[in-house]
Structure formats: C-alpha cells, structure tokens
Amino acid sequence: MVWALCALPVHAETSYNDAMQAIAEGSLTKAEQLLTSLIKKEPRHAGAWLDLAMLYCASGNKAGAERLFLEIEQQFAPPPAILEVIARQRQAGCLGWEAKNEYTFRFTRGQETNANQGASNPIHSFGTGLSQVDLVLLPDYLPKPDNYRASYFEIAREITPEGLASVVQVQTRHYDTLLQFNSNSVFWGAELPLAWRQWNFKNSAAVGWMTLGDRLYLKQQQFQFEIRPPVLLPPEWLASVAAGLKKFTYPTLPGFDANWREVKATLGYFQPDFSAQLSTSSVQDLQAGQRPGGDRHGNLTALGVRKAWSPEWSSEIGFQRQKWVGERLYSPGLIDVLRQQHTQTKRISLNWSYAHNQVLILEYKHVKNDENISIFGYRNKQWLLHWQWLPFAK
C-alpha cells in the first residue's frame, strides 16, 4: 500500500512486512509498535502511515486515526483509491477492537480397507530352522474393511487485541458395522504470540480427550514454544523452530502412558494461489510404565502442497514419513528384537468451492506401515468425501 514517490531502503520494507505479518496473526499491539517505529525512521513511508491510522481506528482511538488521516492527505497527495478508503473509514467510525469468532463445520463419508489396522501378514514365526514355529493370527486381527461417517466442528475465538486466542475442536467417527472402533474426541487449546525486537514467539497449550467404543481411551496434554528468528527471507517465506512436550494417558491400557519431547523445524512458502510447507522433527517417546520395548526415539517428516487452479478449484497433496526405534527387546524370550516402525502416509485431494464458504473435498489416503515384527505391519486405503462450511468467513 506504499505510494510514496521516493525509493525506500530495504530495512524499511522488512519492518513493514513484519508489521503486516503481525496484523495477519492478530498481534495488533506489536504491529502498532512496528509501524510507529518505522514512521519515525522513514517519515515518507505512506503505507505505514495509512496502516497505523487503520490500527488506531480498530482500537477505538478515533482522534489519533483522524490526525493521521489529515497528515496523509496533506503530506502525500494520495490517489483517489486511497482517499476513498479514508472516506469509508471515517463514515464507518472507529468502534474499537471486537473479538471475532471463526467457525468450521465438516461432515465426511468415508470408506477404508483396514478399519481395525489388521496385520498384512497373517503368520508370525518364532525361532529358526527345525525349531521354527508358525502361528496363524485369529480373524479378528486381520484387515476388516468398513464405511464410516465423521464430523468435525471447530470454533476459534480471539480473546485480546494482543493475539491471545483459544480454539475448541470436536470430532466423531462412527462405523457402519465395526462399532467397537467408533471414536469421539474433544480438544481445547490456547495460543499467545509474543515479540521481542525482531524475534517472534508463539506459546500454545492444549488438552484433549478421546473415547474408543464406549470407554475413555486417551487423555492428552501438550505445550509448545515456537520461535521465528529474524532471518533474511522474502516476505512469502516463513521459517520457525519449535520445542514441545506432550503427555499421553491411557486409562484402559496400564503401562502404556508416555511423555513426548519434540523439536521441530518448519519452512513454508505462501502465495494466494500456491503454498508449500516442509517440516521435520525429532521425538523422544519416554514410557511411564512397563511398555513392551521400553522408550523409543523417532523422527517425523511432512510435506504439504496446495495449488489453486481457479477461484473454485484447488488441489492438495501431502506426504508424511515417521520412523520409530525401540530402546530394548520388545518381549524377551518371545519376540527378541528391537521394534522398528516405518510409516508412510500419502494423500491427495481435489477441492471444489461450489458456493460461498462451502467446499466439497474428494480425498484419497494411503497408509503403509512396515515393521520388523510382522504382526504389527498393515496397509490401509481410504476414500473420503467431505462437505465443509465456514459460515462467517469473508
């Protein structure tokens, strides 16, 4: 939004882009500080003057906004389009900051080839040579296909102008025949962005509960601290490093409780019609009981790409690879190996925005879980049709 006649130094544009990023994240106080500092250093940065005036208006500072509007009109001879923006803002008034809610509804019909994660290999062998014993798994532990219906609801709410926000998510999955695998979950979290000089931080915390069948299956708690260092990247690129802690409690599985320690690096590229994000993380999974195999360590790599082909049509592809290695023999005397798990998940979707705030999504997902303990290896393919509605999105 810069229409100043003079060329601006690179550091000025960097500060301006940081301010725009702060506005996008809801950190209005930080954005106001950045723009105020920029105007003092570069008084001919017209875009900074206008955006600061709009921030004053958004916070209810009508007198401050009007003073800046007058300065803009007198100093910069703005074009008609900018004068129209100022006139509309004056007419609307400066009502101050108001908390906003964002809602998401999604309903899904899905079909999968292995709803119970049944073993791909029905035979497990013990020993070698003449002492080898082959055991055949019972039918209940082999792959079972089924159809299901799922729902997802999310409400995200701004709490303060500084960017404090909360989110609540509710998910359900109900199978047509395998009712024992029905699941329901609820998740609540909050996040707070902070800034210090050119460093950006984001703290988040969350708790969640999940039922399987008709019993409470999982309780989860997590905390994450994310850092965006002041690296010299173009404005469409974002890089961050995060550290997190997670605690998992399984009420129906004594000895399987665990704590995760995770370090994650993310690099993203964002444009209106194209975006891509790559992340990699290292995880320590520390048992809190007597879990077979003990502690384990692993890593997770994920890549997601989105392309908009037109205002109505877009597509997405995703790839995720996860590796785990156990600390000790899985079950001494019975399964004398360190468990190694390699899981690959591939997905592709076609998205049709057929009406305002409504999208139909056709998705295919393929999960390939390879393990050196054959009874745990499995394959699963899913076809999903989602209807998604964002009732108050602009």
TIBAVO-73364 format. One line per 4 residues: number of its first residue (from 1); their letters; for each residue x negated, y, z negated of C-alpha. Coordinates in pm, 1 decimal, always signed. Example, Ala and Ser with C-alpha at 12.3 -4.5 7.8 and 13.67 -1.06 7.14 Angstrom:
<recs>
1 = as = -1230.0 -450.0 -780.0  -1367.0 -106.0 -714.0
</recs>
This chain:
<recs>
1 = mvwa = +0.0 +0.0 +0.0  -300.9 +226.4 +49.4  -255.7 +513.5 +296.0  -543.4 +735.2 +175.7
5 = lcal = -743.9 +892.1 +458.4  -1087.1 +816.0 +313.5  -1254.7 +474.9 +306.0  -1257.8 +312.1 -36.0
9 = pvha = -1553.1 +129.7 -191.1  -1540.8 -247.9 -229.8  -1523.7 -236.4 -610.8  -1210.6 -21.5 -587.2
13 = etsy = -1032.8 -277.2 -372.6  -1145.4 -553.7 -610.4  -994.3 -369.2 -907.9  -677.7 -302.9 -710.5
17 = ndam = -644.6 -670.7 -616.9  -694.3 -766.1 -982.1  -410.1 -531.3 -1075.4  -181.4 -682.9 -810.8
21 = qaia = -264.1 -1030.2 -941.3  -178.4 -918.1 -1296.0  +159.0 -787.3 -1173.4  +227.0 -1118.1 -997.1
25 = egsl = +154.0 -1303.6 -1322.2  +378.0 -1072.9 -1525.1  +88.8 -910.4 -1717.5  +222.4 -556.6 -1681.5
29 = tkae = +16.8 -407.0 -1965.9  -304.0 -539.1 -1812.2  -201.6 -412.4 -1467.1  -130.6 -65.8 -1610.2
33 = qllt = -476.0 -55.5 -1770.5  -646.8 -162.7 -1447.9  -461.3 +93.6 -1235.3  -522.4 +376.4 -1484.0
37 = slik = -894.1 +299.5 -1486.7  -901.7 +277.3 -1106.1  -735.7 +618.2 -1062.2  -993.5 +780.0 -1289.4
41 = kepr = -1277.7 +634.0 -1081.4  -1113.0 +667.3 -740.3  -854.1 +950.4 -750.9  -787.6 +916.4 -375.0
45 = haga = -656.4 +558.2 -406.7  -294.3 +639.2 -316.3  -169.6 +282.5 -356.0  -290.7 +274.9 -717.1
49 = wldl = -100.8 +598.4 -789.9  +223.7 +460.8 -650.0  +196.8 +120.6 -818.2  +120.0 +284.4 -1152.2
53 = amly = +426.2 +507.3 -1113.0  +640.0 +199.5 -1043.1  +497.1 +28.3 -1353.1  +581.1 +333.9 -1565.0
57 = casg = +934.0 +318.8 -1432.1  +958.5 -54.9 -1501.1  +855.7 +4.4 -1862.8  +1112.1 +285.0 -1911.8
61 = nkag = +860.6 +572.8 -1901.5  +1072.7 +795.1 -1677.7  +875.6 +1115.9 -1748.2  +541.7 +950.5 -1671.3
65 = aerl = +676.9 +797.8 -1349.3  +818.2 +1132.9 -1229.8  +487.7 +1308.2 -1299.5  +304.8 +1054.7 -1081.6
69 = flei = +567.8 +1074.4 -806.0  +515.0 +1451.0 -788.8  +136.7 +1407.1 -777.5  +172.5 +1160.6 -489.8
73 = eqqf = +397.7 +1395.4 -290.8  +162.4 +1691.2 -343.6  -177.5 +1521.8 -300.1  -130.8 +1254.1 -34.5
77 = appp = +139.4 +1370.6 +211.2  +291.4 +1020.3 +208.6  +461.8 +883.9 +521.9  +842.7 +862.9 +542.2
81 = aile = +849.4 +497.5 +433.9  +673.9 +578.7 +105.8  +894.0 +883.7 +47.6  +1196.6 +655.5 +89.8
85 = viar = +1056.4 +414.1 -173.8  +1012.1 +703.4 -417.2  +1362.3 +836.3 -345.8  +1521.1 +494.8 -404.4
89 = qrqa = +1333.9 +455.3 -733.3  +1445.7 +798.9 -852.7  +1804.0 +716.0 -761.7  +1793.4 +380.5 -941.0
93 = gclg = +1639.6 +533.3 -1253.5  +1385.9 +383.7 -1491.7  +1571.7 +135.6 -1707.6  +1267.2 -23.6 -1865.1
97 = weak = +1148.7 -381.0 -1881.5  +1408.7 -656.6 -1886.5  +1342.4 -1023.3 -1945.4  +1405.3 -1238.6 -1639.4
101 = neyt = +1518.8 -1597.2 -1618.8  +1442.4 -1833.2 -1332.4  +1646.8 -2148.9 -1284.0  +1574.2 -2457.1 -1076.9
105 = frft = +1813.1 -2746.1 -1013.6  +1712.5 -3057.6 -820.6  +1909.5 -3373.6 -753.3  +1745.3 -3677.2 -595.6
109 = rgqe = +1844.9 -4004.6 -437.8  +1551.7 -4243.6 -417.8  +1455.9 -4593.9 -311.4  +1140.2 -4776.4 -421.0
113 = tnan = +987.4 -5116.6 -356.0  +845.5 -5177.2 -704.6  +1051.9 -5005.6 -973.1  +902.4 -5216.0 -1255.8
117 = qgas = +535.2 -5189.5 -1139.4  +526.4 -5565.6 -1093.3  +191.7 -5730.1 -1012.6  +96.8 -5763.6 -645.2
121 = npih = -86.8 -6089.1 -718.6  +142.3 -6346.5 -889.6  -150.8 -6563.1 -1002.3  -408.8 -6486.4 -1270.0
125 = sfgt = -714.2 -6712.2 -1303.7  -919.6 -6785.2 -1616.6  -1264.6 -6940.7 -1615.5  -1462.1 -7070.3 -1314.9
129 = glsq = -1526.6 -7398.3 -1133.6  -1374.0 -7709.8 -1285.2  -1268.5 -7515.0 -1594.2  -1066.0 -7258.8 -1396.6
133 = vdlv = -701.8 -7230.1 -1498.3  -444.6 -7056.3 -1275.1  -139.2 -6906.8 -1438.8  +168.4 -6800.7 -1241.7
137 = llpd = +349.7 -6489.4 -1359.4  +716.6 -6511.0 -1451.3  +961.1 -6349.7 -1203.6  +1021.8 -6059.1 -1443.7
141 = ylpk = +661.4 -5946.6 -1389.1  +677.1 -5947.2 -1009.9  +782.9 -5643.9 -797.5  +1151.1 -5557.6 -806.5
145 = pdny = +1297.3 -5304.0 -561.0  +1583.6 -5074.0 -657.7  +1757.9 -4747.4 -578.1  +1796.8 -4465.1 -826.2
149 = rasy = +1938.1 -4120.0 -878.2  +1742.0 -3848.3 -1055.1  +1798.4 -3493.1 -1172.1  +1571.4 -3208.9 -1274.2
153 = feia = +1656.4 -2879.9 -1443.8  +1416.1 -2602.8 -1537.9  +1460.3 -2262.0 -1694.5  +1163.7 -2026.0 -1718.4
157 = reit = +1205.5 -1708.1 -1922.1  +986.4 -1403.1 -1966.3  +959.3 -1306.0 -2333.3  +737.1 -994.1 -2336.0
161 = pegl = +604.8 -748.4 -2072.8  +253.9 -876.1 -2154.1  +334.0 -1204.0 -1980.1  +438.8 -1432.7 -2265.2
165 = asvv = +679.1 -1682.6 -2111.0  +849.5 -2008.8 -2201.2  +982.0 -2297.6 -1995.3  +1222.9 -2583.9 -2063.4
169 = qvqt = +1246.6 -2885.7 -1832.5  +1494.3 -3173.1 -1844.7  +1459.9 -3482.3 -1620.7  +1661.5 -3801.6 -1578.3
173 = rhyd = +1618.9 -4117.3 -1367.5  +1889.1 -4385.6 -1356.2  +1854.2 -4707.5 -1154.5  +2137.2 -4891.9 -982.3
177 = tllq = +2052.2 -5233.3 -1132.1  +1731.4 -5216.9 -1341.5  +1895.8 -5023.3 -1621.5  +1619.8 -5109.1 -1870.0
181 = fnsn = +1391.5 -4870.6 -1677.6  +1624.6 -4570.3 -1699.0  +1442.3 -4268.9 -1839.7  +1526.7 -3925.6 -1978.0
185 = svfw = +1278.5 -3658.7 -2079.1  +1274.3 -3304.9 -2215.6  +976.1 -3073.0 -2214.9  +924.7 -2732.5 -2375.9
189 = gael = +621.7 -2510.9 -2328.2  +494.3 -2154.3 -2357.8  +206.5 -1964.8 -2199.9  +33.8 -1633.9 -2264.9
193 = plaw = -207.1 -1468.5 -2018.6  -485.3 -1253.5 -2165.0  -759.6 -1036.3 -2016.1  -1098.5 -915.0 -2132.3
197 = rqwn = -1287.3 -687.3 -1897.1  -1285.2 -875.3 -1564.3  -1211.8 -1214.2 -1721.9  -862.0 -1362.7 -1710.7
201 = fkns = -740.0 -1623.6 -1958.3  -422.0 -1826.8 -1991.6  -326.0 -2016.9 -2306.2  -46.5 -2273.6 -2290.3
205 = aavg = +107.9 -2522.0 -2530.5  +381.3 -2779.3 -2480.0  +570.3 -3064.3 -2643.4  +780.1 -3334.8 -2482.5
209 = wmtl = +985.4 -3647.4 -2548.1  +1077.5 -3936.2 -2318.3  +1317.7 -4226.6 -2356.7  +1295.3 -4559.3 -2171.7
213 = gdrl = +1607.9 -4768.6 -2164.9  +1794.7 -4654.5 -2474.2  +1491.9 -4600.6 -2704.2  +1242.4 -4323.7 -2765.0
217 = ylkq = +932.5 -4429.7 -2571.5  +688.6 -4135.9 -2577.6  +615.8 -3818.0 -2770.6  +361.5 -3580.1 -2620.4
221 = qqfq = +183.5 -3265.1 -2736.1  -67.2 -3065.2 -2535.4  -270.4 -2744.8 -2538.0  -467.5 -2592.3 -2252.4
225 = feir = -702.9 -2296.6 -2228.0  -768.2 -2171.4 -1872.0  -1037.6 -1925.8 -1763.9  -1058.8 -1732.6 -1438.7
229 = ppvl = -1410.1 -1585.0 -1423.4  -1480.0 -1264.9 -1226.8  -1630.5 -1445.4 -927.4  -1655.6 -1257.3 -598.3
233 = lppe = -1384.8 -1427.8 -392.6  -1147.4 -1286.2 -128.6  -804.7 -1196.6 -273.2  -637.4 -1504.1 -119.1
237 = wlas = -871.0 -1735.7 -313.6  -835.1 -1828.6 -681.4  -1075.1 -2030.6 -896.1  -1033.6 -2141.8 -1256.5
241 = vaag = -1174.8 -2373.3 -1520.6  -957.3 -2522.0 -1794.4  -1001.9 -2732.5 -2106.3  -713.9 -2920.2 -2262.0
245 = lkkf = -611.9 -3153.2 -2542.8  -321.1 -3397.9 -2525.3  -174.8 -3630.7 -2785.8  +42.2 -3929.5 -2690.6
249 = typt = +250.7 -4120.3 -2944.0  +436.6 -4442.2 -2850.5  +691.2 -4527.3 -3123.3  +767.7 -4872.1 -2976.9
253 = lpgf = +404.9 -4969.2 -2893.8  +197.7 -4985.1 -3213.0  -171.1 -4932.6 -3149.3  -131.1 -4755.5 -2813.3
257 = danw = -131.8 -4395.3 -2941.4  -407.0 -4189.2 -2780.8  -569.9 -3847.0 -2755.6  -697.9 -3695.8 -2431.4
261 = revk = -978.7 -3444.9 -2385.9  -981.5 -3295.4 -2038.8  -1197.4 -3047.1 -1847.1  -1056.9 -2933.0 -1513.6
265 = atlg = -1177.7 -2713.1 -1226.1  -937.2 -2574.1 -963.9  -985.0 -2389.6 -636.1  -686.2 -2254.7 -444.9
269 = yfqp = -619.0 -2069.2 -120.7  -283.7 -1890.8 -82.9  -121.3 -1722.5 +215.5  +250.7 -1664.7 +284.0
273 = dfsa = +261.7 -1943.5 +544.3  -17.9 -2169.7 +422.1  -165.1 -2276.0 +89.2  -404.9 -2541.0 -35.9
277 = qlst = -525.5 -2636.0 -381.3  -801.0 -2873.4 -488.2  -861.0 -2979.1 -848.5  -1090.5 -3223.0 -1021.0
281 = ssvq = -1103.2 -3318.3 -1385.6  -1291.9 -3538.6 -1628.2  -1092.6 -3707.6 -1904.2  -1176.1 -3893.9 -2224.5
285 = dlqa = -891.1 -4114.1 -2348.6  -951.9 -4190.3 -2716.4  -734.9 -4459.4 -2872.5  -568.8 -4401.4 -3207.0
289 = gqrp = -511.9 -4770.4 -3286.5  -631.0 -5108.9 -3161.9  -552.8 -5075.9 -2794.1  -693.2 -5353.7 -2569.5
293 = ggdr = -1014.2 -5228.4 -2409.9  -1059.1 -4950.1 -2664.9  -1139.4 -4598.8 -2549.0  -1173.0 -4522.7 -2180.4
297 = hgnl = -1304.0 -4244.4 -1962.3  -1198.7 -4136.3 -1617.7  -1165.1 -3866.0 -1358.2  -880.1 -3726.8 -1152.6
301 = talg = -896.7 -3553.0 -814.3  -595.6 -3395.8 -645.9  -539.2 -3209.3 -319.2  -218.3 -3040.2 -211.0
305 = vrka = -149.3 -2854.5 +115.9  +163.7 -2663.7 +220.8  +239.0 -2523.1 +565.3  +539.3 -2308.6 +662.0
309 = wspe = +628.1 -2361.0 +1029.3  +916.4 -2114.4 +1031.8  +1136.9 -1933.0 +777.0  +1346.6 -2251.5 +748.3
313 = wsse = +1097.2 -2535.0 +790.7  +784.4 -2630.0 +598.2  +589.8 -2942.8 +512.3  +362.2 -3060.4 +232.6
317 = igfq = +103.3 -3331.5 +193.1  -64.7 -3444.0 -125.8  -333.4 -3686.8 -230.2  -435.9 -3790.1 -580.9
321 = rqkw = -703.6 -4033.7 -695.3  -750.9 -4143.6 -1054.2  -1019.4 -4373.4 -1196.3  -1040.4 -4527.9 -1543.5
325 = vger = -1310.3 -4745.5 -1701.6  -1265.8 -4914.8 -2039.1  -1519.9 -4895.5 -2320.7  -1524.1 -5266.1 -2414.4
329 = lysp = -1395.7 -5606.1 -2305.5  -1021.7 -5596.9 -2252.0  -937.5 -5910.0 -2450.1  -1244.0 -6109.8 -2571.0
333 = glid = -1200.8 -6481.5 -2519.2  -907.3 -6434.7 -2281.5  -991.2 -6152.9 -2036.0  -1365.7 -6095.5 -2074.5
337 = vlrq = -1407.3 -5789.1 -1850.6  -1414.8 -5411.9 -1881.8  -1087.8 -5297.3 -1730.4  -1137.8 -5073.1 -1424.6
341 = qhtq = -839.4 -4899.9 -1269.6  -832.8 -4709.5 -937.8  -502.0 -4545.4 -847.9  -430.7 -4357.0 -525.7
345 = tkri = -110.1 -4163.7 -466.3  -23.0 -4021.8 -124.4  +283.1 -3812.6 -47.6  +427.2 -3620.8 +242.9
349 = slnw = +744.3 -3413.6 +261.2  +949.4 -3217.4 +511.0  +1140.8 -2921.8 +367.2  +1445.8 -2754.4 +524.1
353 = syah = +1565.3 -2423.9 +374.3  +1907.4 -2451.1 +533.1  +2076.8 -2185.5 +316.1  +1981.7 -1905.6 +80.3
357 = nqvl = +1798.3 -2051.5 -222.7  +1882.9 -2409.3 -118.9  +1641.8 -2667.0 +22.8  +1670.3 -3024.7 +144.6
361 = iley = +1346.3 -3221.2 +98.6  +1271.7 -3558.2 +256.2  +970.8 -3715.7 +83.3  +766.7 -4032.8 +119.8
365 = khvk = +530.7 -4150.5 -155.4  +287.5 -4443.1 -162.9  +112.6 -4558.6 -481.8  -176.4 -4806.1 -462.3
369 = nden = -309.0 -4925.5 -798.1  -616.0 -5150.3 -771.3  -757.8 -5317.3 -1081.5  -1022.4 -5578.8 -1159.4
373 = isif = -759.7 -5750.1 -1379.4  -522.8 -5872.5 -1111.1  -206.8 -5887.2 -1321.4  -214.5 -5505.7 -1353.0
377 = gyrn = -260.2 -5425.0 -983.1  +51.7 -5313.7 -796.7  +186.7 -5126.8 -492.7  +490.0 -4903.4 -471.6
381 = kqwl = +654.0 -4716.2 -184.4  +928.1 -4460.3 -228.7  +1164.7 -4270.0 -3.3  +1331.9 -3971.8 -165.3
385 = lhwq = +1590.1 -3715.1 -60.7  +1602.6 -3403.6 -281.2  +1852.6 -3119.5 -288.1  +1702.5 -2817.4 -465.2
389 = wlpf = +1877.0 -2497.2 -567.3  +1721.0 -2179.5 -710.8  +2037.3 -1981.7 -791.6  +1879.5 -1645.8 -879.6
393 = ak = +1570.7 -1641.9 -657.1  +1539.6 -1338.2 -430.8
</recs>
